Amino acid sequence: MASVEVERVRRLIDGLHRDRRTHPRHGRPEYYQLASDVGAACEELIESEPAAAPALARRAVDLVTTALMYMDGPSGIVQALMAVHARACVAAPSDPKRLAGWLVKLRLDGPGWPDFQLSDYADALGDKGRAELARVVEDRAKTAEPDLHGRTPFGIRVLREQLAEISGDVDHYIAVLGEDLHAASQYLKIVDALRNVGRAADAERWAQRGLGIGNPIDKGRLRDVYVDLLLERGAADEALAMRWQLFDQYPTQTHCNDLRRTAERTGTWPGLRDNAIGRLRDATTGQAAFADHLIGVLLGEGELDEAWQAAVDHTDDLLDSRWHQLIELRQPIHPRDVLDPWQRLIQRRLDASTDKYRYGKAIKLLRHLRDAYRAAGDEIGFGAYLDRLRDQHKRKTSFIVKLDRANL
């Protein structure tokens, strides 16, 4: 007979059933809290009655997984329950074959959540569970339709990779990963696996190979690891050359920051700093969009005056958010310098005809402008500006009403 505590948790879990006809947003906070309470209760059962915890946690996962198909909610709530279930299975292993079947079904037949790592279930699965899981996956692979790119379906690929990972055979794991080298993330997995067993030279070769394919945007983390490998074997010049080549080709703030971080590790940033900033200045000459990158780097270097001047030189090429950042830094010391920028931002808001909140936002900016005029000792100037603004926008009656109410 189940204990009182087990029955209490079971009734709590029953509350996770959700009628699919319920509005997707109805009762979400309460549901999230209930899921959290269930997770905590199952955690307690792992300590007090471990044999009951796996089945109850599994049912909670199934109920929330289904509920999220018909409600707006973050997948994190079921991820947390999945983590509890994994701990419960390790604490009180039951039928490993049944567990394997459930995990395969969850990955291959579920709605796409929850995500999980087989490494969290390795001890609970044991040799029998892993063998069963591998058998079921391969049976499913025989009849699975290729995806839109003609590749093995994602779920099957993931299970194969994770099975290979927990096998403990690094070369087998690499071979499985090597069956699907369509993204830098796959190369990163190989590199990490090789580094973890001390095979740095092999890891470096795989990293270099991965950097030669795919979308450059997908390579950031792999490039970082490759730089680490180069530095670890004393090849600082190679690491810096790679960073500079990419920055010179794509002179962005991100690539400049990567260059700086590597150069600081080798003690060479002071000698490269001016050249890097100069490269960014050259880039803005040919393409004004690089001005924001230049300003971001200058701010990171603590060159506030140079950043401000660069902004003044590219007034119309910057987003409002960048101007707000610059004004916030400039106004305390040079309040008069920010008067024109505030006025341009106000005008941009008033001209944003598709923004139904534009007048309220303009009023908020006007308060900041008033503060700047006061700090500059020119309250009369603010009054004169308001008079001009009223005259310029007198046909915007809704704005004039809001302006009167603001009592600026």
C-alpha positions in Angstrom: 0.0 0.0 0.0 1.3 3.4 -0.9 2.2 5.7 1.9 0.4 8.9 2.8 3.1 11.0 1.3 3.1 9.1 -2.0 -0.6 9.5 -2.3 -0.3 13.2 -1.6 2.3 13.6 -4.4 0.1 11.5 -6.8 -2.9 13.8 -6.2 -0.6 16.8 -6.7 0.5 15.3 -10.0 -3.2 14.7 -11.0 -3.6 18.5 -11.0 -1.2 18.7 -13.9 -3.8 17.3 -16.3 -5.0 20.2 -18.4 -8.1 20.2 -20.7 -6.9 21.0 -24.2 -10.0 23.1 -24.7 -8.8 25.6 -22.0 -7.6 28.9 -23.4 -3.8 28.7 -24.0 -3.1 31.6 -21.5 -5.6 30.7 -18.8 -4.2 29.9 -15.4 -0.6 29.8 -16.6 1.1 31.2 -13.4 -0.8 28.7 -11.3 0.1 25.8 -13.6 3.8 26.8 -13.5 3.7 26.9 -9.8 2.0 23.6 -9.5 4.7 22.0 -11.8 7.4 23.5 -9.6 5.6 22.1 -6.5 5.4 18.7 -8.1 9.2 18.8 -8.9 10.0 19.7 -5.3 7.7 17.0 -3.9 9.3 14.3 -6.2 12.7 15.5 -5.1 11.7 14.8 -1.5 10.4 11.4 -2.4 13.9 10.5 -3.9 15.2 10.9 -0.3 12.3 9.4 1.6 10.7 6.8 -0.7 13.0 6.4 -3.7 11.3 3.4 -5.2 8.1 5.5 -5.8 9.8 8.5 -7.3 10.7 7.4 -10.9 7.1 6.5 -11.9 5.6 9.6 -10.4 8.2 11.9 -11.9 7.7 10.2 -15.3 3.9 10.7 -15.1 4.5 14.4 -14.3 6.8 14.8 -17.3 4.2 13.1 -19.6 1.3 15.4 -18.3 3.3 18.6 -18.6 4.7 17.6 -22.0 1.1 17.2 -23.3 -0.2 20.3 -21.6 2.4 22.5 -23.3 1.1 21.4 -26.7 -2.1 23.4 -25.9 -0.9 26.3 -23.8 1.6 29.1 -24.0 4.4 28.3 -21.7 8.2 27.8 -21.4 9.6 24.4 -22.0 11.8 25.0 -18.9 9.0 23.8 -16.6 9.1 20.3 -18.1 12.9 20.4 -18.4 13.1 20.8 -14.6 10.8 17.8 -14.1 12.9 15.8 -16.5 15.9 16.5 -14.5 14.1 15.3 -11.4 13.1 12.1 -13.2 16.7 11.4 -14.2 17.9 11.7 -10.6 15.0 9.5 -9.4 16.0 6.8 -11.9 19.6 6.9 -10.8 18.6 6.7 -7.2 16.2 3.8 -7.7 16.9 2.0 -11.0 13.9 -0.1 -12.2 13.3 -1.8 -15.5 16.1 -0.5 -17.8 14.5 -1.7 -21.0 11.2 0.1 -20.2 13.2 3.2 -19.4 15.0 3.0 -22.8 11.7 2.6 -24.6 10.2 5.6 -23.0 13.2 7.8 -23.7 13.2 6.8 -27.4 9.5 7.5 -27.6 9.9 10.8 -25.9 12.7 11.9 -28.4 11.2 10.5 -31.6 7.5 10.8 -31.1 7.2 13.7 -28.8 6.4 17.4 -29.7 10.1 18.4 -29.5 10.3 18.8 -25.8 11.6 18.0 -23.2 15.2 17.8 -24.2 17.4 15.5 -22.3 20.9 14.0 -22.2 21.4 10.2 -22.1 24.4 10.8 -19.9 22.0 11.8 -17.1 20.4 8.3 -17.4 23.6 6.3 -18.1 23.7 4.7 -14.7 20.0 3.9 -14.6 20.1 2.4 -18.1 23.1 0.2 -17.5 24.4 -2.1 -20.2 20.9 -3.7 -20.8 19.2 -0.4 -21.1 21.8 1.0 -23.5 21.6 -2.1 -25.6 17.8 -2.0 -25.8 17.9 1.7 -26.6 20.4 1.1 -29.4 18.3 -1.7 -30.8 15.1 0.4 -30.8 16.8 3.4 -32.4 18.2 1.3 -35.2 14.9 -0.4 -35.8 13.3 3.0 -36.1 16.0 4.2 -38.4 15.3 1.5 -40.9 11.8 2.9 -41.6 12.4 6.6 -40.9 11.9 9.0 -43.7 14.9 11.3 -44.4 14.4 15.0 -43.4 14.1 17.9 -45.9 17.8 17.8 -46.5 18.0 14.1 -47.1 19.6 13.4 -43.8 18.7 11.0 -41.0 16.0 12.5 -38.8 17.3 14.7 -36.1 16.0 12.6 -33.2 17.7 9.5 -34.4 21.0 11.3 -35.0 20.9 12.8 -31.4 20.2 9.4 -29.8 23.0 7.7 -31.8 25.4 10.4 -30.8 24.5 10.4 -27.2 24.7 6.6 -27.1 28.2 6.8 -28.5 29.1 9.5 -26.1 28.2 7.4 -23.0 29.9 4.3 -24.4 33.2 5.7 -23.2 34.8 4.8 -26.6 36.1 8.2 -27.9 37.0 6.9 -31.4 33.5 5.4 -31.7 31.9 8.7 -30.6 34.0 10.6 -33.2 33.0 8.2 -35.9 29.3 8.7 -35.1 29.7 12.4 -35.0 31.6 12.2 -38.3 28.5 10.9 -40.0 26.9 14.3 -39.8 29.4 17.1 -40.2 27.1 19.8 -41.4 27.8 22.4 -38.7 30.7 23.7 -36.7 28.9 22.5 -33.5 29.6 18.9 -34.6 33.3 19.6 -34.9 33.2 21.3 -31.5 31.9 18.1 -29.9 34.7 16.1 -31.5 37.3 18.7 -30.4 36.0 18.7 -26.8 35.9 14.9 -26.6 39.6 14.7 -27.8 40.7 17.5 -25.4 39.0 15.7 -22.5 41.3 12.6 -23.1 44.4 14.6 -23.7 44.6 14.3 -27.4 45.4 17.9 -28.1 47.1 17.5 -31.5 44.1 15.5 -32.8 41.7 18.1 -31.4 43.7 20.9 -33.1 43.4 19.2 -36.5 39.7 18.7 -36.1 39.2 22.3 -35.1 41.2 23.5 -38.1 39.1 21.3 -40.3 35.8 22.5 -38.9 36.8 26.2 -39.3 37.2 25.5 -43.0 33.5 24.8 -43.5 30.1 26.2 -42.9 28.7 29.6 -41.9 31.3 31.9 -40.2 28.6 32.9 -37.7 28.4 29.3 -36.5 32.1 29.1 -35.8 32.7 31.4 -32.9 33.0 28.9 -30.1 35.0 26.5 -32.2 37.4 29.3 -33.1 37.8 30.1 -29.4 38.7 26.5 -28.6 41.2 26.5 -31.5 42.8 29.6 -30.2 43.1 27.9 -26.8 44.8 24.9 -28.4 47.3 27.1 -30.2 48.2 29.0 -27.1 48.5 25.8 -25.1 51.2 24.6 -27.5 52.9 28.0 -27.6 51.8 29.0 -31.0 50.8 32.6 -30.0 51.7 34.1 -33.4 49.4 31.7 -35.2 46.6 32.5 -32.8 47.0 36.2 -33.2 47.4 36.0 -37.0 44.1 34.1 -37.2 42.3 36.7 -35.0 43.7 39.6 -37.0 42.9 38.0 -40.4 39.2 37.6 -39.4 39.0 41.1 -37.9 40.7 42.7 -40.9 38.2 40.9 -43.2 35.2 41.7 -41.1 36.1 44.7 -38.8 33.3 44.3 -36.3 33.3 45.0 -32.5 32.9 41.3 -31.8 36.0 40.4 -33.9 37.9 43.2 -32.4 37.0 42.0 -28.9 38.1 38.5 -29.8 41.4 39.9 -31.0 41.9 42.0 -27.9 41.1 39.0 -25.6 43.7 36.9 -27.3 46.3 39.7 -27.5 45.8 40.4 -23.8 46.6 36.7 -23.0 49.9 37.1 -24.9 50.7 40.5 -23.6 50.6 42.1 -27.1 47.4 44.2 -27.0 49.2 47.5 -26.3 51.1 47.1 -29.6 48.0 46.1 -31.6 45.4 48.5 -30.1 46.0 51.5 -32.3 46.2 49.4 -35.5 42.9 47.8 -34.6 41.2 51.1 -33.9 42.7 52.5 -37.1 41.3 49.5 -39.1 37.8 50.3 -37.7 38.2 54.0 -38.6 39.1 53.0 -42.2 36.1 50.7 -42.3 33.7 53.6 -41.4 35.1 55.6 -44.3 33.9 53.0 -46.8 30.7 51.9 -45.0 29.1 54.1 -42.3 27.5 51.1 -40.7 30.8 50.3 -39.1 30.6 53.5 -37.1 28.7 51.7 -34.3 31.4 49.0 -34.1 34.1 51.7 -33.8 32.1 53.5 -31.1 31.6 50.2 -29.2 35.3 49.5 -29.2 36.3 53.0 -28.2 33.8 52.8 -25.3 35.3 49.4 -24.3 38.8 51.1 -24.3 37.6 53.9 -22.1 38.0 56.5 -24.9 34.8 58.3 -24.1 35.8 61.6 -25.9 36.8 59.7 -29.0 33.6 57.7 -29.0 31.6 60.9 -28.7 33.4 62.5 -31.6 32.9 59.4 -33.7 29.2 59.6 -33.0 29.0 63.3 -33.9 30.7 62.5 -37.2 28.1 59.8 -37.9 25.0 61.4 -36.4 22.5 59.7 -38.7 24.2 56.3 -38.8 23.5 55.2 -35.2 20.6 53.6 -33.6 18.7 55.5 -30.8 19.9 53.0 -28.3 23.6 53.9 -29.0 22.8 57.6 -28.7 21.1 57.0 -25.3 24.2 55.2 -24.1 26.5 57.9 -25.3 24.3 60.7 -23.9 24.1 59.0 -20.5 27.9 59.0 -20.3 28.4 62.5 -21.7 25.6 64.5 -19.9 27.1 64.5 -16.4 30.3 66.3 -17.5 29.3 68.0 -20.7 25.5 68.7 -20.5 25.6 71.3 -23.3 27.0 68.8 -25.8 23.9 66.5 -25.4 21.3 69.2 -26.2 21.3 68.7 -30.0 21.3 64.8 -29.7 18.3 64.9 -27.4 16.5 67.2 -29.8 17.2 64.8 -32.7 15.9 61.9 -30.7 12.7 63.8 -29.9 12.2 64.6 -33.5 12.7 61.0 -34.5 10.0 59.9 -32.1 7.6 62.5 -33.3 8.2 61.4 -36.9 7.7 57.7 -36.1 4.2 57.6 -37.5 3.8 53.8 -37.1 4.5 54.0 -33.4 1.3 54.6 -31.5 3.2 55.4 -28.4 5.5 58.0 -30.0 4.0 61.0 -28.3 4.4 59.5 -24.8 8.0 58.6 -25.6 8.7 62.1 -26.9 7.4 63.6 -23.7 9.7 61.3 -21.7 12.7 62.4 -23.8 11.7 66.0 -23.3 12.1 65.6 -19.5 15.6 64.4 -20.1 16.3 67.3 -22.4 15.0 69.7 -19.7 17.4 68.2 -17.2 20.3 68.7 -19.6 19.3 72.3 -20.1 19.2 72.8 -16.4 22.5 71.2 -15.9 23.9 73.5 -18.6 22.4 76.5 -16.7 20.1 77.4 -19.6 16.5 76.9 -18.5 15.5 79.9 -20.7 16.9 78.0 -23.7 14.6 75.0 -22.9 11.6 77.3 -22.9 12.6 78.7 -26.2 13.0 75.2 -27.6 9.5 74.2 -26.3 8.0 77.2 -28.0 9.6 76.2 -31.3 8.5 72.6 -30.9 4.9 73.7 -30.2 4.8 75.8 -33.3 6.4 73.1 -35.5 3.9 70.4 -34.4 0.8 72.5 -33.7 -1.3 70.4 -36.0 -0.5 67.3 -33.9 -3.2 68.1 -31.5 -2.9 64.9 -29.5 0.8 65.6 -28.9 0.1 69.2 -27.9 -2.5 68.0 -25.3 0.1 65.6 -23.9 2.7 68.3 -23.8 0.4 70.6 -21.9 -0.4 67.9 -19.4 3.3 67.2 -18.9 3.7 70.7 -17.5 7.3 70.9 -18.6 
